[in-house]
């Protein structure tokens, strides 16, 4: 009920969102984006040619515009060497920026990006097929939960942040709503799932509180790259420190869910295993489940750290090129933000383990033997 109320109260104002979009044009008046098919690719320029002194059409692609203004036009468009190195070839579809004819000059085209819709679609289909083949019904329900999470972020969280709703409240409400649906659709309704949900909600609140404290203590601004700077230009008045906290909460959501459902399941399985013999006391049940939790914590910490290191690899390379002392690199906004995100997320999930284990121990000890959902008891 609290989560539903929060969603209603924080639901983004469509009028404000439309006004922001209207006053943030993608390009200058008359400039549009269009799609084109590549008909020929020239090798990348070398030496002086890379600096802009092109000869013989090197570092270009020849295209035919497919739709929109200029449909049917043929043009030669310059591309960066890394685009050529990516393997772009004849038949690929690219997105171009079209500047209309003016001052007697014909319309011109510049490369924007390569259209990857079909490639991403096939990757998605492959992912879905593997999930369904291996995880079957449980996998299908997880995909449904994942879809709901994506819709929540796209239609609620992001618009609410843009119109100026409190970022921390938006993040907590969105994360709670996502976890309600994800846990119950994936694992089915049961005391075990409800216990994991309770631990997850506590973990979300703890992560939010730790994020607020860490961002303030480390004096992070929330603007670590040019993207943040562009957003601050187009959407003035946003709380970027709050946005950073929001990002930390979302980043740790999946791992937090993994830890809490594992701990809840561990308690129930330990209780079930002891049912045929001497019934475990609550203290013994808690201690036994915590042994499993500690192993899980150890492996999860590595998961979080390496995930963030991989995501910020380009930043690490750039900072290393500067050849500055390590202490200065750590203090830079880009790297300090990732370090704080990693430490806060890890701390939140570590604290969620004993909390979830304690809740599960109390609930499982007082619950009847059959506390599983149809999804949990159904044979694979």
N, C-alpha and C positions, 0 to 999 in steps of 0.2 A: 504493500500500500504506500509506504514512504517513497519507494522508487517511482511508482506510477505518478504520485503527486509531484515529485521532482521533475519528471519528464514534462508534465502538463505546465508547471510553472516556468520552466526554463525553455519551453519550446520556442524556437527562433521566430522572430517577427518577419514574415515574408516581405513586408513593405520595406523594412530596413535593409534586408538582404538584397532586394532588387535595386535599391538606391545605390548601394555600394558597388554592385556589378555595373550599373549604368554609368557611374562616374569613374570606372576603371577600365577604359578601353584597352583591348589587346594590342592595337596598333593605331597608327595615324588614320585620320579620315580617308576613306577610299581604299585603304590597304586591306586586302583580304587574304585568307588562306585557301589554298586549292590543292587538289591531288593531281599527280602526274605519274606516268609510267616511264621508267628508264628504258631508253632504246640503245644507248651505248655508254660505256665508261672509259674514260681516258686514264692512263696511269697517273699516279700522284707526282706532283712536281718535285724536283730535287734542287738543292743548292739555291741559287739566286731566285729560281722560280718560286720557291716556297715563300719568299718574302713578298711575293705579289707580282713579280716580273714574269708572268706566264708566257710560255711560248708553245705554239703548236697545240693549244687546247689541253695541255696537261692539267691534271687535278680538276677535271670537269666531268659532268655527265650531260648527255643529250636526252631530253625528255619530251614527251607529248602530253599536254594538259588534258585531263580526262573529263573534268566537270567544272561547273561554275563559270565565272567570268573568264574569258579567254579559252574556253573549251576548244580543243583542236589545235591550239598554238603549239609550235615547236620551239624549243629554246635550249641554249647551252648554259648550264648553271655550274658555278664553281662550288666545290665541296672541299672540306678539310681532309688532310692526309689520313686521319684516323677513320674517317668515313669510308674512304677507299679501302683501307686495311681491314675494315669489318667484313668485307666480302660482298659489298653491294654489286649487283650485276644487272644486265639487261633483263627486263621483265618485272623487276621489283617496283613497288609503288612508293613514292616519296610524297611528303607534304611540303609545299612551297609557299612562300610569302609573295604575293603579287602586288606590285606597285603599279597603279594605272598609268596610262599614257599622259604625259604632261609636257608643256613647252615644246611641242613638236617631236618629243622623243617617244618611241614605242613603249609599251608596257614591259616591265622588267620583272625577273623572278630571282629569288634567292632561296637557297636550301634551308629548310627548317628542321625536318627530322624524317626518318624512314618509317613508313607505316609498318607496324609489326602486329597488326590485329590478328591476321590468320595464324602467324607463328605462335602467338600467345594463346590463341584459341586451342590449337592442337596440344600445346603444353598442358592447358587446363583439362582437356579431355583425357589425356594420358594420366594426369594426376587423379582425376575422378575415377577412372577405370581401375587404377592400382588400389585406391582406397576401398572401392567396393569389392574388389576381388579378394583382398586380404582381410579387411575389417567387416565386410558384409553389412548387416543391418546396423551395427553400431557405427560403422564408417559413414553410412548414408545419413544417419541422424547427426553425426558430427559435421557433415557438410551442410546440413540444414542450419545448424547452429552457427557455423562460420558465415553463411550467407546473411543470417540475421545480424550478426555482428558488423558485417560490412555495410549493410543498410543503415544501421544505427549510427555508425560513424559518418556516413555520407549525408544522411538526411537530418540528423539531429546534432551530433557533436560538432562537426565542422561549421555548419551554419550558425549554431548558437554561439560559438566562439567569435565568429566574424561580426555578429551584431552586438557584441560586447557583454554577453552574459558572463558571470563569474567563472573563470576557467576551471578552478578547483572543484566547484560544485558540479559543473557540467561533466567533468571527467569522472567524478565519483558516481554520479547518477547514471551516466552512460555505461560505465564499467559494471555497475550493479545490474542494470537491465540486461546487458549482454550475458553476464554470468548466470542470471536466473534462467534465461532461455537455453544457453549452451549446455549447462549442467543437466537440466531436466530432459532436454531433447536427446542428449548424447548418452546419458547414464540412466535415464528413466526416473520416475518419481519413487522415492524410497527414503527411509530414515538415513540411510548411508549417504545419499546424494544431498539431502537437506543438511546433514552435518558438514559435508564438504563445502556446501554453499555458505554456511555460517562462518566457517574458517576463512573462506575466500573473501567474504565481506569485511571481516575483521582485518585481513591482510591488506585490502584496498585502503581502508581508513588509516592503518599504520603507515603504509607506503606514502599516502598523501601527506600525513603529518611529518614524516621524515623528510619528504621532498621539500616542503615549505621551509623547514629548519635548515636543510643543507643549502638550498638556493640562496637564502638570506645570509647564511654564515659565510659562504664562499663568494658572495657578491657577484654571482652570475647574472648577466643581463638577459639571457634568453635569445640573444641575436648573435649567432656564432658564424654566420655565413651570409652571402649575398642574398639568398632567398629570404632570410629574416629581414634584411634591410628593405627589400622590395615590398614585403608585406606591410612593414611599418610605414612605408610611403603611401600605399594605397588604402590602408585601413588604420588611420590614425586613432590613437587612444587605446589600442589593445594593450593588455597587461602581459608583456612578454615573459616575465618571470612566472606568471601564472600559467602561461602556455607551456613553459618548460616543465613545470610540475605536472601538467596534464599529459605531456608526452611521456614522462617517467611512469605515470600510472598505467597508461596504455601499453608501454613497452614491457612491463612486468606482468601483464594480465595473464598471458598464456602460460608462463612458467609457474605463476602463483596457482593457477587452476590445476596444473599438473601435480604440484606438491600436495595441495589439500585433498584432492580426490585419492591420491595414493595413500596418504595417511589415514583417511577415513576407511578405505578398503583394507588397509593393514590391520586396523583395530578389529574390524568385523571378521576378517579371516582368522585372526588369532583367537578371537572369542569362539568362533565356530570350531576351530581345531581343538580347543580345550573343553568343548561341551561334552565330549564322550568320556573324558577323564575328570580330573580334579578341576573344578571351575576356578578360573583365574580371578584373583582379587583385582580391584580397580587399579591399585598401585602397580601390581605386577603387569597388568595389561598395558598400562601407560608406559612403563619402563621398556617393555618388549617392543612396543610400537615405535618408541623413540629411537631404539637401536636402528630400525629400518629407516626412520626419518633422517638420522645423521648420515647414513650412507647416501641417501637421496640428496641431502643438502650439499654434500661434498661434490657430487657429480653435477648438480645443477649450477653451482657457482662457476665451474669451468664453462658450462654451456653459455651462461650469461656473458662472462668475460670475453670469450672467444667470439660470440655473436657480435658484440659491440666493436671488438677489434677489427673484425672483418668488415663491418659496415663503415667504419671510419678509417679504412686503410689508406685511402687517398690523402686524408688529412695527416696521418702519420708520416707518409712519404714527404709531403710538402714541408712539414715542420722539421723533419730530419735534414732536408736539403738546406734549410736555413743555417745549419751547423751552429745552433745555439746550445748553451748548457742545458742539461736535462731538467734542472729545476725550473728554468725559464720556459721550457716546452710544456711542462706539466701545468704551469700557471696560465698558459694561453687559454683564451675563451673556448676554442674548439675542443682542445684536449681535456681541459678541466670539466667541461660539460659532460663529456662521455665518461670520465672517471666518476663524477658525482652520480650520474645516471646508473652506472654499474653498481656502485657501492650501495646506493639507496635501494635499488631493486633487490639486490642480494640480501640486504638487511631485512627488508620487508618480508621476503619469502622465508627467511630463516626464522623470524619471529612467528610467522603463520604456522610453522610446523608444530611447536608445542601447544599453541592455542587450539589448532584443529584436533590434535591428538587428545587433548584434555576434554574437549567437547564430545568427541567421538567415544571416549572411554565412558563418560557419564551416560550418554544416550544408549550406547550398545549394552551397557550393563543392565539398564532398566528396560530394554526393549525385548519383545518376544523373539524367539529364534528366527522366525521367517521375517526378515526385514529387508529383503531385496525386491527390486522392481522386476517386472516381466522381462525387461531388456537384460538384466543381470542374470536371471535364472534360465533364460532361453538357451538351449544348447546351440553351439555354432556348427 
